[in-house]
Amino acid sequence: MKIRTVVVIAFVNFILSSTILQLFRINDAVPNFCIILSIVIATLSTPKNAFVFAFTSGLLQDVFLGRMLGVNFLIYGLLVFGAIKIIDIMFKGNFITPIVLMGMGTLFYHIVFYVIMFFFQSTIPLNLMLSKIIMETLMNSLIGYFIYAIIFNRVNGYKLGDFNA
Amino acid sequence: MNNRYQKFLLFAIGIVLVVLMALSFGGRDRVTFIESKLGAVLMPVQKFFTSIGNFIDEKTEPIINVLNYKDLNENLSRENEALKEQIVTLTMSQKELTELKDLRAALKYVSEDEESGYISCNVISKDMGNWFNMFTVDAGSNQGITKNSTVINGKGLVGIVYEVGESWSKVISIIDQKSSVGFEMLRVTDDFDGVLSGTTNYELIGELFDPKATVKEGDYIVTSGLGMYPKGILIGKIYEVVSDKDLVLNRIKVTPVVDFRKIDKVMIIPYQEANE
């Protein structure tokens, strides 16, 4: 995948996530496609592509919908870094892999976000956010699983979880 | 690239990002040229997709809410009765007000400038995350919007402008946990003051300055003019008065009159230094 394709995906994701995908708010939580796609690209494409996607998405989110510059840029970058390290010790073809990665990635995003906001004295009590975080984690794991499975099939030519392939 | 150089680079990027966060925290007075132009390019596309989203939402809402219509009708009937009673009282007050205005004109009082010059705009995108309640609108410094301008819609107070581009602005809503709004009671007498802040869960929590203030559920509150917001904009309705002896100040819980889940059009009152 070319770098410019990755940048275009990041822009399309930003536009759709901030507009039409807002319709899919459940319990006031919306799935985070930046986390999902960052992990999918980090595990199924190259680290370079994953970092380009993460930084472009983070930058767009910080500039147009963020409280301050750099937060999402930093967190998505760290997320990709972590995903690249973890995928080395995990089996990409197992159907549990995307669910675990998406779930862990979402929780990691919120924990780091909370810590950064804490130092800027701008945090929100976690008890107020808990139901939203749980809902987002579930949605990300579920949607992430399907996206991962589709991309995995295209990249490897066999289905996710097909141990006879 | 050797390992040591790579680590140094990562550390340097981390430091730069932390500095950037600190500098941009609280909103910048002016965004950079590139951000402004990029926003202008993205805006029409976002506007297009938002209009599709609003269309779908509009068409599917009656189906989703079909079970709630009975309750909604009953509530509206009750509200209608209460409003009819209010009309009588307000008509009497209006007559008195007209007389007072005539008197003011007769005495040649200089009237204070009424708020004017509202800028109407559309919401083009909403926050992708779940922590804050921010959105962008399709009007910016070209339309006369400045940082800290007040954002309202047909129902009441929505929020405040956080950052301004040439043709777009970033808005932070009052239900955001870190927003605070000075309020007073919508009453002829006993207009107690206080401060409200958001809770992220579409409700507001406020504290009244007067420990002896008497407020009740169902009272409406408006902006007091303290802080950034102009005076007299409807904020919401008190749904719970927290009576706790340990609390020095009376605490209230407020439901905003604005439905923050369904904001598509807003009006902006440009910030004036006199509001400070």
Boltz contact constraints between the chains, C-beta under 6 A:
constraints:
  - contact:
      token1: [A, 15]
      token2: [B, 45]
      max_distance: 6.0
  - contact:
      token1: [A, 15]
      token2: [B, 46]
      max_distance: 6.0
  - contact:
      token1: [A, 17]
      token2: [B, 128]
      max_distance: 6.0
  - contact:
      token1: [A, 18]
      token2: [B, 125]
      max_distance: 6.0
  - contact:
      token1: [A, 18]
      token2: [B, 128]
      max_distance: 6.0
  - contact:
      token1: [A, 19]
      token2: [B, 46]
      max_distance: 6.0
  - contact:
      token1: [A, 19]
      token2: [B, 49]
      max_distance: 6.0
  - contact:
      token1: [A, 19]
      token2: [B, 50]
      max_distance: 6.0
  - contact:
      token1: [A, 19]
      token2: [B, 53]
      max_distance: 6.0
  - contact:
      token1: [A, 19]
      token2: [B, 125]
      max_distance: 6.0
  - contact:
      token1: [A, 20]
      token2: [B, 49]
      max_distance: 6.0
  - contact:
      token1: [A, 20]
      token2: [B, 52]
      max_distance: 6.0
  - contact:
      token1: [A, 20]
      token2: [B, 53]
      max_distance: 6.0
  - contact:
      token1: [A, 22]
      token2: [B, 126]
      max_distance: 6.0
  - contact:
      token1: [A, 23]
      token2: [B, 53]
      max_distance: 6.0
  - contact:
      token1: [A, 29]
      token2: [B, 130]
      max_distance: 6.0
  - contact:
      token1: [A, 61]
      token2: [B, 128]
      max_distance: 6.0
  - contact:
      token1: [A, 63]
      token2: [B, 35]
      max_distance: 6.0
  - contact:
      token1: [A, 64]
      token2: [B, 136]
      max_distance: 6.0
  - contact:
      token1: [A, 65]
      token2: [B, 127]
      max_distance: 6.0
  - contact:
      token1: [A, 65]
      token2: [B, 134]
      max_distance: 6.0
  - contact:
      token1: [A, 68]
      token2: [B, 21]
      max_distance: 6.0
  - contact:
      token1: [A, 68]
      token2: [B, 24]
      max_distance: 6.0
  - contact:
      token1: [A, 68]
      token2: [B, 25]
      max_distance: 6.0
  - contact:
      token1: [A, 69]
      token2: [B, 20]
      max_distance: 6.0
  - contact:
      token1: [A, 69]
      token2: [B, 24]
      max_distance: 6.0
  - contact:
      token1: [A, 70]
      token2: [B, 17]
      max_distance: 6.0
  - contact:
      token1: [A, 70]
      token2: [B, 20]
      max_distance: 6.0
  - contact:
      token1: [A, 70]
      token2: [B, 21]
      max_distance: 6.0
  - contact:
      token1: [A, 74]
      token2: [B, 17]
      max_distance: 6.0
  - contact:
      token1: [A, 120]
      token2: [B, 25]
      max_distance: 6.0
  - contact:
      token1: [A, 122]
      token2: [B, 178]
      max_distance: 6.0
  - contact:
      token1: [A, 124]
      token2: [B, 177]
      max_distance: 6.0
  - contact:
      token1: [A, 124]
      token2: [B, 200]
      max_distance: 6.0
  - contact:
      token1: [A, 128]
      token2: [B, 200]
      max_distance: 6.0
  - contact:
      token1: [A, 132]
      token2: [B, 130]
      max_distance: 6.0
  - contact:
      token1: [A, 136]
      token2: [B, 130]
      max_distance: 6.0
